[in-house]
Amino acid sequence: MSLPSSDPGERSTGRYRQKREAILNAAAKLFDENGIKGTMLSEVASQVGLSTNSITYYFKKKEDLVFECLMHTVTTIETITKAAAQEATPRERVIRFNREFMQMLAECAQGRYPGLMTFRDVGELDASYTKVIFTAYSDMFRRVRALLADGPIQTENRMALTVRTHLLLTLVQWARTWLASFSVASYERMAEYFSDILLNGLAAPDAHWEPNALDQQLASVEVPESTNHGFLAAAIGLVNEVGYSGASIDRISARLSVTKGSFYHHIPRKEDLFAECIRHTLVVVEGMQNTALQAQGTGLEKLGALLRALVAFHFSPQGPLLRISAWNELSNYTQFHDRVQPLRELTQTVTEFLATGMMDGTIRPTHQTVAALMVVGMITGATTLDKWVPGAENIDVEALYLQPFFYGICGEIG
C-alpha cells in the first residue's frame, strides 16, 4: 500500500516522502499514546532524528500534523474499502476488508507504511480542520456501510447497518492494540479468525440468545452512589470522547454549566476526579464479573448476560462507564496504574466464559484469544456509540449491536 502525495517539486522526491511518512508514523503513535495536548512537536522530531525547527519544513504546526495523521487514516480506510467493494456479496466484502486491513497493519508493523491514528482527539482541533475531517470521515463511513448492505440502504435498514458499521470499524481499529502481541507473520491467520467471528458470530447455531435469571442478578449488583455523580458522568463522558489529556477542568465545568471555582469546591484536583472515575467503573465491572463467575449457566448465558448488563448500565442514569481503551491510556499515568490493572481481568473473565461455552456447546469453537479481545473491543464500541452514531441513545442496543456480534454481522436485519 502506498501513501498518496500532492507535494510538488522537491516535496515529491523519494527522500522527502520517506521522511514525511516517518514523521506521520511517529506522530500517530505519540498522539494515540499521549493525546494531542500531551504531545509536543519536539517529541515527534526526536523520534525521527530532526530538530523542532526542521520538522516545520514538513508540517508548519502541530495542528497541521494532527490533521494529516487523521486524513491519512481516513484515506487508508477509503482505499481498503474500495478494494473490498469489488467483491460480490457482503460476506465476501467483509472478508476482503479485514484481510486488506490486517495486511496494512502488517506493513505498519514492518515500518513500510505510516501507522493510523484514532479519531478520539479530533474535537481538539480548530473547526477549520474538523469540518474537513468529519466530512471525509462521514463519506468513508457511508462507503464502509455499503459493504454490509445486500441491496439498497433505506429507512428500514439504515440504523441497523449504521450500528453494524460502527462495530466493524471499532473492531478493526481495536485490532491495532492487540495484534502487536502476535508476530507479523501471523497477521494473515489472525485476519481469518477475525473474519470468521465477525461473519459467523460466537454463538453456536442451536444456542439461543435471550435474557435469563443471571440478567436479573447482574441488574441488582449493588453500586455505591457517589455524591459527585454529575462530575463523574461528565468526566467519564469526556474521557470517552477525547481521552484523559483532552478532558480538561474547563471542559468538564462547561459541560456541567458550573465555574471552575465550583468544580474545585467539590473536587480538589483533576487526578482525584479521574481516580473516582476509575473506581466507579471498577466497582461495576468487578461486581458484575464476580456475580457472573459464581453463577450457574452455560458459557453463552454467562457471557451474554454480562455484556447485556454492562451495556445496559452504561446507558442507564447510573452510567456511563469508562471505555476500555481509556483504561489503557490512563495506565500511562503512574498514579492510576494500580487502579487500572484489575480492569484488565475482564479479558480473562471473557476468555473463561468462551472456554466454558466451547466445552458445553453453546459457543462455536474458534480462537479464544482473538475472540476475547474482540469482545473487549465490542464493549469499547458500545461506550462510544452515542458519539459516532447519531440517535444511538434511542435504539435497542442489545438487538442492533450485541446480537449481530454473536450471530454474525451480515445476518438478517429485522
RODREN-145431 format. One record per residue (C-alpha): residue number from 0; z, y, x. Coordinates in steps of 0.2 Angstrom, whole numbers, plus 5000, padded with zeros to 4 digits. Each point is the difference from the previous one (the first is absolute). Example, Ala and Ser with C-alpha at 12.3 -4.5 7.8 and 13.67 -1.06 7.14 Angstrom:
BEGIN
+-----+------+------+------+
: num :    Z :    Y :    X :
+-----+------+------+------+
:   0 : 5039 : 4978 : 5062 :
:   1 : 4997 : 5017 : 5006 :
+-----+------+------+------+
This chain:
BEGIN
+-----+------+------+------+
: num :    Z :    Y :    X :
+-----+------+------+------+
:   0 : 5000 : 5000 : 5000 :
:   1 : 4995 : 5017 : 5007 :
:   2 : 5008 : 5017 : 4997 :
:   3 : 4987 : 5013 : 4993 :
:   4 : 5000 : 5017 : 5009 :
:   5 : 4991 : 5016 : 4996 :
:   6 : 5004 : 5009 : 5016 :
:   7 : 4985 : 5008 : 5008 :
:   8 : 4996 : 5002 : 5018 :
:   9 : 5013 : 4995 : 5013 :
:  10 : 5011 : 4994 : 4985 :
:  11 : 4988 : 4986 : 4997 :
:  12 : 5002 : 4993 : 5017 :
:  13 : 5007 : 4983 : 5002 :
:  14 : 5015 : 5007 : 5011 :
:  15 : 5004 : 5013 : 4987 :
:  16 : 4999 : 4987 : 4986 :
:  17 : 5011 : 4987 : 5009 :
:  18 : 5014 : 5013 : 5004 :
:  19 : 4999 : 5006 : 4982 :
:  20 : 5002 : 4983 : 4993 :
:  21 : 5015 : 4997 : 5012 :
:  22 : 5008 : 5016 : 4993 :
:  23 : 4997 : 4994 : 4982 :
:  24 : 5008 : 4983 : 5004 :
:  25 : 5015 : 5007 : 5008 :
:  26 : 5003 : 5014 : 4987 :
:  27 : 4999 : 4988 : 4986 :
:  28 : 5013 : 4989 : 5007 :
:  29 : 5012 : 5014 : 5004 :
:  30 : 4997 : 5008 : 4983 :
:  31 : 5004 : 4984 : 4991 :
:  32 : 5015 : 4997 : 5011 :
:  33 : 5008 : 5017 : 5000 :
:  34 : 4991 : 5010 : 4986 :
:  35 : 4989 : 5015 : 5002 :
:  36 : 5015 : 5012 : 5002 :
:  37 : 5008 : 4988 : 5012 :
:  38 : 4985 : 4999 : 5012 :
:  39 : 4995 : 5013 : 5012 :
:  40 : 4983 : 5002 : 5008 :
:  41 : 5008 : 4999 : 5017 :
:  42 : 5005 : 4982 : 4995 :
:  43 : 4983 : 4995 : 4995 :
:  44 : 4993 : 5008 : 5016 :
:  45 : 5012 : 4990 : 5011 :
:  46 : 4994 : 4984 : 4992 :
:  47 : 4982 : 5003 : 5006 :
:  48 : 5003 : 5008 : 5016 :
:  49 : 4996 : 5018 : 4995 :
:  50 : 5010 : 5017 : 5001 :
:  51 : 5003 : 5008 : 4983 :
:  52 : 4988 : 5014 : 5004 :
:  53 : 4986 : 4987 : 5004 :
:  54 : 5003 : 4991 : 4983 :
:  55 : 4995 : 5016 : 4991 :
:  56 : 4983 : 4998 : 5007 :
:  57 : 4998 : 4985 : 4988 :
:  58 : 5011 : 5006 : 4986 :
:  59 : 5005 : 5019 : 4999 :
:  60 : 5017 : 4996 : 4991 :
:  61 : 5011 : 4986 : 4994 :
:  62 : 4994 : 5002 : 4982 :
:  63 : 4982 : 4998 : 5005 :
:  64 : 5005 : 4983 : 5009 :
:  65 : 5010 : 4994 : 4985 :
:  66 : 4985 : 5004 : 4989 :
:  67 : 4988 : 4991 : 5011 :
:  68 : 5012 : 4985 : 5001 :
:  69 : 5000 : 4999 : 4981 :
:  70 : 4982 : 5003 : 4998 :
:  71 : 4997 : 4986 : 5013 :
:  72 : 5010 : 4988 : 4989 :
:  73 : 4991 : 5005 : 4984 :
:  74 : 4983 : 4998 : 5009 :
:  75 : 5005 : 4983 : 5007 :
:  76 : 5005 : 4993 : 4983 :
:  77 : 4984 : 5008 : 4993 :
:  78 : 4989 : 4990 : 5012 :
:  79 : 5009 : 4984 : 4997 :
:  80 : 4998 : 5003 : 4981 :
:  81 : 4982 : 5002 : 5002 :
:  82 : 4998 : 4984 : 5009 :
:  83 : 5010 : 4991 : 4987 :
:  84 : 4990 : 5007 : 4986 :
:  85 : 4985 : 4990 : 5005 :
:  86 : 5008 : 4984 : 4994 :
:  87 : 4996 : 4994 : 4982 :
:  88 : 5017 : 4997 : 4992 :
:  89 : 5018 : 5008 : 5001 :
:  90 : 5007 : 4985 : 5009 :
:  91 : 4986 : 5000 : 5013 :
:  92 : 5002 : 5019 : 5002 :
:  93 : 5019 : 4999 : 5002 :
:  94 : 4998 : 4986 : 5013 :
:  95 : 4987 : 5011 : 5010 :
:  96 : 5011 : 5015 : 4998 :
:  97 : 5015 : 4991 : 5008 :
:  98 : 4990 : 4992 : 5013 :
:  99 : 4992 : 5016 : 5006 :
: 100 : 5017 : 5009 : 4999 :
: 101 : 5009 : 4987 : 5011 :
: 102 : 4985 : 5000 : 5012 :
: 103 : 5002 : 5019 : 5001 :
: 104 : 5019 : 4998 : 5004 :
: 105 : 4996 : 4987 : 5013 :
: 106 : 4988 : 5013 : 5008 :
: 107 : 5015 : 5013 : 4999 :
: 108 : 5012 : 4988 : 5008 :
: 109 : 4987 : 4997 : 5015 :
: 110 : 4998 : 5019 : 5002 :
: 111 : 4982 : 5000 : 4994 :
: 112 : 5002 : 5010 : 4985 :
: 113 : 5012 : 5014 : 4995 :
: 114 : 5015 : 4995 : 4990 :
: 115 : 5003 : 5005 : 4982 :
: 116 : 5013 : 5012 : 4993 :
: 117 : 5010 : 4998 : 4984 :
: 118 : 4998 : 5013 : 4987 :
: 119 : 5018 : 5003 : 4998 :
: 120 : 5001 : 5017 : 5008 :
: 121 : 4984 : 5007 : 4993 :
: 122 : 5010 : 5013 : 4989 :
: 123 : 5007 : 5008 : 5016 :
: 124 : 4983 : 5008 : 5003 :
: 125 : 4993 : 5016 : 4994 :
: 126 : 4991 : 5000 : 4984 :
: 127 : 4983 : 5003 : 5009 :
: 128 : 5002 : 4983 : 5008 :
: 129 : 5008 : 4991 : 4986 :
: 130 : 4986 : 5004 : 4987 :
: 131 : 4987 : 4993 : 5012 :
: 132 : 5011 : 4984 : 5003 :
: 133 : 5004 : 4997 : 4982 :
: 134 : 4982 : 5002 : 4995 :
: 135 : 4995 : 4988 : 5013 :
: 136 : 5014 : 4988 : 4996 :
: 137 : 4996 : 5000 : 4982 :
: 138 : 4982 : 4996 : 5003 :
: 139 : 5005 : 4986 : 5011 :
: 140 : 5012 : 4993 : 4988 :
: 141 : 4987 : 5000 : 4986 :
: 142 : 4988 : 4990 : 5011 :
: 143 : 5014 : 4987 : 5004 :
: 144 : 5004 : 4999 : 4982 :
: 145 : 4982 : 4996 : 4996 :
: 146 : 5001 : 4985 : 5012 :
: 147 : 5013 : 4992 : 4987 :
: 148 : 4990 : 5004 : 4985 :
: 149 : 4989 : 4986 : 4992 :
: 150 : 4990 : 5012 : 4989 :
: 151 : 5002 : 5018 : 4995 :
: 152 : 5016 : 5009 : 5002 :
: 153 : 5006 : 5007 : 4983 :
: 154 : 5015 : 5006 : 4992 :
: 155 : 5006 : 4983 : 4995 :
: 156 : 5000 : 4994 : 5018 :
: 157 : 5002 : 5015 : 5011 :
: 158 : 5019 : 5001 : 5002 :
: 159 : 5001 : 4981 : 5004 :
: 160 : 4986 : 5002 : 5013 :
: 161 : 5008 : 5015 : 5007 :
: 162 : 5017 : 4992 : 5002 :
: 163 : 4992 : 4985 : 5008 :
: 164 : 4991 : 5011 : 5012 :
: 165 : 5016 : 5008 : 5005 :
: 166 : 5007 : 4983 : 5003 :
: 167 : 4985 : 4995 : 5011 :
: 168 : 5000 : 5016 : 5010 :
: 169 : 5019 : 4999 : 5002 :
: 170 : 5000 : 4982 : 5006 :
: 171 : 4986 : 5003 : 5013 :
: 172 : 5008 : 5015 : 5007 :
: 173 : 5017 : 4991 : 5000 :
: 174 : 4991 : 4986 : 5010 :
: 175 : 4999 : 5013 : 5015 :
: 176 : 5019 : 4998 : 5001 :
: 177 : 5002 : 4981 : 5001 :
: 178 : 4983 : 4994 : 5008 :
: 179 : 5007 : 5007 : 5017 :
: 180 : 5012 : 4985 : 5001 :
: 181 : 4985 : 4988 : 5000 :
: 182 : 4987 : 4998 : 5014 :
: 183 : 4983 : 5009 : 4997 :
: 184 : 4991 : 4984 : 5001 :
: 185 : 5009 : 4995 : 4984 :
: 186 : 4995 : 5015 : 4990 :
: 187 : 4985 : 4991 : 4992 :
: 188 : 5011 : 4986 : 4994 :
: 189 : 5013 : 5012 : 4994 :
: 190 : 4986 : 5008 : 4990 :
: 191 : 4996 : 4983 : 4992 :
: 192 : 5018 : 4998 : 4994 :
: 193 : 5001 : 5018 : 4995 :
: 194 : 4985 : 4998 : 4989 :
: 195 : 5006 : 4983 : 4993 :
: 196 : 5016 : 5008 : 4994 :
: 197 : 4992 : 5015 : 4993 :
: 198 : 4987 : 4991 : 4990 :
: 199 : 5010 : 4984 : 4995 :
: 200 : 5017 : 5008 : 4999 :
: 201 : 5016 : 4991 : 5004 :
: 202 : 5004 : 4991 : 4984 :
: 203 : 4995 : 4982 : 4998 :
: 204 : 4986 : 4998 : 4987 :
: 205 : 5012 : 4992 : 4987 :
: 206 : 5015 : 5011 : 5004 :
: 207 : 5005 : 5013 : 4987 :
: 208 : 5004 : 5018 : 5004 :
: 209 : 5013 : 5006 : 4987 :
: 210 : 5018 : 5007 : 5000 :
: 211 : 5014 : 4988 : 5001 :
: 212 : 5019 : 5000 : 5000 :
: 213 : 5000 : 5006 : 5018 :
: 214 : 4992 : 5016 : 4994 :
: 215 : 5015 : 5004 : 4989 :
: 216 : 5012 : 4996 : 5015 :
: 217 : 4990 : 5012 : 5012 :
: 218 : 4999 : 5014 : 4987 :
: 219 : 5019 : 4999 : 4999 :
: 220 : 5003 : 5001 : 5019 :
: 221 : 5013 : 5014 : 5002 :
: 222 : 4994 : 5015 : 5009 :
: 223 : 5014 : 5013 : 5004 :
: 224 : 4996 : 5018 : 4992 :
: 225 : 4998 : 5013 : 5013 :
: 226 : 5007 : 5018 : 4997 :
: 227 : 4984 : 5006 : 5009 :
: 228 : 4987 : 4990 : 4990 :
: 229 : 4989 : 5015 : 4998 :
: 230 : 4999 : 5004 : 5018 :
: 231 : 4998 : 4981 : 5004 :
: 232 : 4985 : 4999 : 4988 :
: 233 : 4992 : 5015 : 5007 :
: 234 : 5002 : 4995 : 5018 :
: 235 : 4994 : 4982 : 4997 :
: 236 : 4985 : 5007 : 4990 :
: 237 : 4996 : 5011 : 5014 :
: 238 : 5002 : 4987 : 5014 :
: 239 : 4989 : 4989 : 4990 :
: 240 : 4987 : 5013 : 4999 :
: 241 : 5000 : 5009 : 5017 :
: 242 : 5012 : 4990 : 5011 :
: 243 : 5017 : 5004 : 5008 :
: 244 : 4994 : 5015 : 5011 :
: 245 : 4990 : 5008 : 4985 :
: 246 : 5015 : 4999 : 4988 :
: 247 : 5008 : 5016 : 5005 :
: 248 : 5015 : 5008 : 4993 :
: 249 : 4989 : 5014 : 4993 :
: 250 : 4989 : 4988 : 4991 :
: 251 : 5014 : 4990 : 4993 :
: 252 : 5008 : 5016 : 4994 :
: 253 : 4984 : 5006 : 4992 :
: 254 : 4998 : 4984 : 4991 :
: 255 : 5017 : 5001 : 4992 :
: 256 : 4998 : 5019 : 4997 :
: 257 : 5016 : 5004 : 5010 :
: 258 : 5003 : 5011 : 5016 :
: 259 : 5003 : 4993 : 5017 :
: 260 : 5017 : 5007 : 4999 :
: 261 : 5003 : 4989 : 4984 :
: 262 : 4993 : 4985 : 5009 :
: 263 : 5012 : 5002 : 5015 :
: 264 : 5014 : 5003 : 4988 :
: 265 : 4998 : 4982 : 4994 :
: 266 : 4992 : 4992 : 5015 :
: 267 : 5006 : 5006 : 5018 :
: 268 : 4985 : 4993 : 5009 :
: 269 : 4983 : 4993 : 4997 :
: 270 : 5005 : 4984 : 5010 :
: 271 : 5014 : 4998 : 4988 :
: 272 : 4989 : 5000 : 4985 :
: 273 : 4987 : 4988 : 5007 :
: 274 : 5014 : 4988 : 5005 :
: 275 : 5005 : 5000 : 4982 :
: 276 : 4982 : 4997 : 4995 :
: 277 : 5000 : 4985 : 5011 :
: 278 : 5017 : 4994 : 4993 :
: 279 : 4994 : 5002 : 4982 :
: 280 : 4984 : 4990 : 5003 :
: 281 : 5010 : 4987 : 5011 :
: 282 : 5013 : 4997 : 4986 :
: 283 : 4986 : 4997 : 4987 :
: 284 : 4989 : 4989 : 5011 :
: 285 : 5015 : 4989 : 5007 :
: 286 : 5008 : 4999 : 4984 :
: 287 : 4984 : 4993 : 4991 :
: 288 : 4996 : 4989 : 5015 :
: 289 : 5017 : 4992 : 5000 :
: 290 : 4999 : 4997 : 4981 :
: 291 : 4983 : 4992 : 5001 :
: 292 : 5005 : 4989 : 5015 :
: 293 : 5015 : 4993 : 4991 :
: 294 : 4991 : 4997 : 4984 :
: 295 : 4992 : 4984 : 4993 :
: 296 : 4981 : 5000 : 4998 :
: 297 : 4984 : 4997 : 5008 :
: 298 : 4993 : 5009 : 5014 :
: 299 : 4988 : 5010 : 4989 :
: 300 : 5014 : 5004 : 4987 :
: 301 : 5011 : 5007 : 5014 :
: 302 : 4986 : 5010 : 5009 :
: 303 : 4993 : 5006 : 4983 :
: 304 : 5016 : 5005 : 4993 :
: 305 : 5005 : 5009 : 5016 :
: 306 : 4984 : 5010 : 5001 :
: 307 : 5001 : 5005 : 4982 :
: 308 : 5018 : 5006 : 5002 :
: 309 : 4996 : 5010 : 5015 :
: 310 : 4985 : 5008 : 4993 :
: 311 : 5009 : 5003 : 4983 :
: 312 : 5014 : 5008 : 5009 :
: 313 : 4989 : 5012 : 5010 :
: 314 : 4992 : 5007 : 4985 :
: 315 : 5017 : 5001 : 4990 :
: 316 : 5011 : 5015 : 4999 :
: 317 : 5011 : 4992 : 5013 :
: 318 : 4985 : 5000 : 5013 :
: 319 : 4990 : 5003 : 5010 :
: 320 : 5002 : 4988 : 5014 :
: 321 : 4995 : 5004 : 5018 :
: 322 : 4983 : 4993 : 5004 :
: 323 : 5001 : 4986 : 5013 :
: 324 : 4988 : 5008 : 5012 :
: 325 : 5012 : 5015 : 5000 :
: 326 : 5014 : 4988 : 5006 :
: 327 : 4989 : 4997 : 5016 :
: 328 : 4998 : 5018 : 5003 :
: 329 : 5019 : 5004 : 4998 :
: 330 : 5004 : 4986 : 5012 :
: 331 : 4992 : 5011 : 5014 :
: 332 : 5015 : 5011 : 4998 :
: 333 : 5015 : 4991 : 5009 :
: 334 : 5013 : 5007 : 4987 :
: 335 : 4991 : 4990 : 4986 :
: 336 : 4996 : 4984 : 5010 :
: 337 : 5015 : 4990 : 4995 :
: 338 : 4998 : 5004 : 4982 :
: 339 : 4982 : 4996 : 4999 :
: 340 : 5001 : 4983 : 5009 :
: 341 : 5007 : 4991 : 4985 :
: 342 : 4986 : 5006 : 4988 :
: 343 : 4988 : 4990 : 5011 :
: 344 : 5008 : 4984 : 4994 :
: 345 : 4990 : 5002 : 4984 :
: 346 : 4985 : 4992 : 5009 :
: 347 : 5011 : 4985 : 5004 :
: 348 : 5006 : 4999 : 4982 :
: 349 : 4982 : 5000 : 4994 :
: 350 : 4994 : 4987 : 5013 :
: 351 : 5014 : 4989 : 4994 :
: 352 : 4995 : 5002 : 4981 :
: 353 : 4982 : 4996 : 5006 :
: 354 : 5005 : 4984 : 5009 :
: 355 : 5010 : 4995 : 4985 :
: 356 : 4986 : 5003 : 4988 :
: 357 : 4988 : 4990 : 5011 :
: 358 : 5012 : 4986 : 5000 :
: 359 : 5002 : 5000 : 4981 :
: 360 : 4982 : 5003 : 4996 :
: 361 : 5002 : 5017 : 4992 :
: 362 : 4992 : 5009 : 5015 :
: 363 : 4983 : 4996 : 5008 :
: 364 : 5001 : 4993 : 5018 :
: 365 : 4994 : 5014 : 5011 :
: 366 : 5006 : 5009 : 5016 :
: 367 : 5018 : 5004 : 4997 :
: 368 : 5001 : 5014 : 5012 :
: 369 : 4985 : 5009 : 4995 :
: 370 : 5005 : 4998 : 4982 :
: 371 : 5017 : 5007 : 5003 :
: 372 : 4994 : 5015 : 5009 :
: 373 : 4987 : 5003 : 4986 :
: 374 : 5014 : 4999 : 4987 :
: 375 : 5010 : 5013 : 5010 :
: 376 : 4984 : 5011 : 5001 :
: 377 : 4998 : 4998 : 4981 :
: 378 : 5017 : 5006 : 4997 :
: 379 : 4996 : 5015 : 5011 :
: 380 : 4985 : 5004 : 4989 :
: 381 : 5010 : 4999 : 4985 :
: 382 : 5011 : 5014 : 5006 :
: 383 : 4985 : 5011 : 5003 :
: 384 : 4991 : 4997 : 4984 :
: 385 : 5005 : 5016 : 4992 :
: 386 : 4993 : 5010 : 5015 :
: 387 : 4983 : 4992 : 5001 :
: 388 : 4996 : 4994 : 4982 :
: 389 : 5002 : 5014 : 4988 :
: 390 : 5008 : 4995 : 4984 :
: 391 : 5008 : 4984 : 5008 :
: 392 : 5017 : 5005 : 4994 :
: 393 : 4994 : 4996 : 4982 :
: 394 : 4993 : 4983 : 5004 :
: 395 : 5006 : 4982 : 4999 :
: 396 : 5003 : 4998 : 5018 :
: 397 : 5004 : 4981 : 4998 :
: 398 : 4984 : 4996 : 4991 :
: 399 : 4988 : 5012 : 5010 :
: 400 : 5007 : 4999 : 5017 :
: 401 : 5011 : 4985 : 5003 :
: 402 : 4991 : 4986 : 4990 :
: 403 : 4983 : 5003 : 5009 :
: 404 : 5009 : 4998 : 5016 :
: 405 : 5006 : 4983 : 4994 :
: 406 : 4985 : 4994 : 4991 :
: 407 : 4986 : 5008 : 5010 :
: 408 : 4993 : 5018 : 5001 :
: 409 : 4983 : 4996 : 4993 :
: 410 : 5008 : 4991 : 4985 :
: 411 : 4996 : 5004 : 4982 :
: 412 : 5005 : 5017 : 4994 :
: 413 : 5009 : 5002 : 4983 :
+-----+------+------+------+
